[in-house]
Amino acid sequence: MSPEELAGLLDMARTCSNGGDYLEVGTAAGGTLREMMKCFDDASRPRFVVVDPMNYFADQLEIVRKNLRSHDLDPAQVDFRVATSVSAFTPAEDAREAYDFMLIDGAHKIRYVTQDLRWLRLLKPGGVACIHDYNDRHEGVKLSVDRFLRKHPNYRREQLVGSLMILRKSGSSPSKEITFADRLWASALTPFLQLKINLRKRLARRA
Ligand SMILES: C[S@@+](CC[C@H](N)C(=O)[O-])C[C@H]1O[C@@H](n2cnc3c(N)ncnc32)[C@H](O)[C@@H]1O
């Protein structure tokens, strides 16, 4: 995340806490997680939930924990869910979890982003969701978010900082955020987007 995007993210993270949890989908080494946690002192820090299969690199979970410890943050304060966002969602929904703030920054292929957006169902009205890599280089993110915004007028685009799309939920959704049809749409587009990526890479190699 660029310094500008991180500053925009932290400005939002600081002001959203209202009794709910904070979520990060996709944490890598926990660098942004650490900065979000540092927005609060120990007494006022909301519960952080991290969803990540933790196979991005070797010992990922231990590296994230070490990163937090080296900044005087207690990893035990984070609820790590070692899972993909799709498999972690239903248990969270069944437990009626409620979030004030979300950072969605997992896999960027369209079908994964579409699955990640299901989590916005658990965002409280007034809450904020930040989606990273909303740009032309990541068509999966852009197409998925654009479709979501067209279908859900109760989410408004608050700001775009670099490639960080910041959305605010103004009220609860009358129906599920992501439907079977949305997932089908994403699956149908996957091979075309992949073909475009492959062609772009091939052309870049020739240039
Ligand atoms: C771009 S990195 C995240 C960067 C991090 N948010 C930061 O700002 O430092 C992508 C992360 O998404 C995770 N990831 C990949 N597929 C995922 C999935 N299906 N569900 C949740 N996380 C996923 C990877 O393991 C990796 O840690």
The ligand as an SDF file (V2000), in Angstrom:
LIG
                    3D

 27 29  0  0  0  0  0  0  0  0999 V2000
   -1.8230   -8.3050   -1.1660 C   0  0  0  0  0  0  0  0  0  0  0  0
   -1.5830   -9.3380    0.2130 S   0  0  0  0  0  0  0  0  0  0  0  0
   -2.2610   -8.4190    1.5250 C   0  0  0  0  0  0  0  0  0  0  0  0
   -1.4800   -7.1820    1.9070 C   0  0  0  0  0  0  0  0  0  0  0  0
   -1.8370   -6.5730    3.2570 C   0  0  0  0  0  0  0  0  0  0  0  0
   -3.2390   -6.2280    3.3550 N   0  0  0  0  0  0  0  0  0  0  0  0
   -0.9990   -5.3390    3.5220 C   0  0  0  0  0  0  0  0  0  0  0  0
   -1.5030   -4.2130    3.3050 O   0  0  0  0  0  0  0  0  0  0  0  0
    0.1770   -5.4740    3.8960 O   0  0  0  0  0  0  0  0  0  0  0  0
   -2.7520  -10.5970   -0.1020 C   0  0  0  0  0  0  0  0  0  0  0  0
   -3.0480  -11.5360    1.0590 C   0  0  0  0  0  0  0  0  0  0  0  0
   -4.2760  -12.1900    0.7360 O   0  0  0  0  0  0  0  0  0  0  0  0
   -4.2150  -13.5150    1.2050 C   0  0  0  0  0  0  0  0  0  0  0  0
   -5.2150  -14.3080    0.4860 N   0  0  0  0  0  0  0  0  0  0  0  0
   -5.0780  -14.9700   -0.6990 C   0  0  0  0  0  0  0  0  0  0  0  0
   -6.2270  -15.5890   -1.0120 N   0  0  0  0  0  0  0  0  0  0  0  0
   -7.1090  -15.3250   -0.0140 C   0  0  0  0  0  0  0  0  0  0  0  0
   -8.4540  -15.7120    0.2390 C   0  0  0  0  0  0  0  0  0  0  0  0
   -9.1260  -16.4810   -0.6290 N   0  0  0  0  0  0  0  0  0  0  0  0
   -9.0480  -15.2750    1.3670 N   0  0  0  0  0  0  0  0  0  0  0  0
   -8.3590  -14.4810    2.2480 C   0  0  0  0  0  0  0  0  0  0  0  0
   -7.0830  -14.0790    2.0570 N   0  0  0  0  0  0  0  0  0  0  0  0
   -6.4690  -14.4980    0.9430 C   0  0  0  0  0  0  0  0  0  0  0  0
   -2.7710  -13.9210    0.9630 C   0  0  0  0  0  0  0  0  0  0  0  0
   -2.4010  -15.0270    1.7750 O   0  0  0  0  0  0  0  0  0  0  0  0
   -2.0290  -12.6470    1.3090 C   0  0  0  0  0  0  0  0  0  0  0  0
   -1.6420  -12.6490    2.6620 O   0  0  0  0  0  0  0  0  0  0  0  0
  1  2  1  0
  2  3  1  0
  2 10  1  0
  3  4  1  0
  4  5  1  0
  5  6  1  0
  5  7  1  0
  7  8  2  0
  7  9  1  0
 10 11  1  0
 11 12  1  0
 11 26  1  0
 12 13  1  0
 13 14  1  0
 13 24  1  0
 14 15  1  0
 14 23  1  0
 15 16  2  0
 16 17  1  0
 17 18  1  0
 17 23  2  0
 18 19  1  0
 18 20  2  0
 20 21  1  0
 21 22  2  0
 22 23  1  0
 24 25  1  0
 24 26  1  0
 26 27  1  0
M  CHG  2   2   1   9  -1
M  END
$$$$
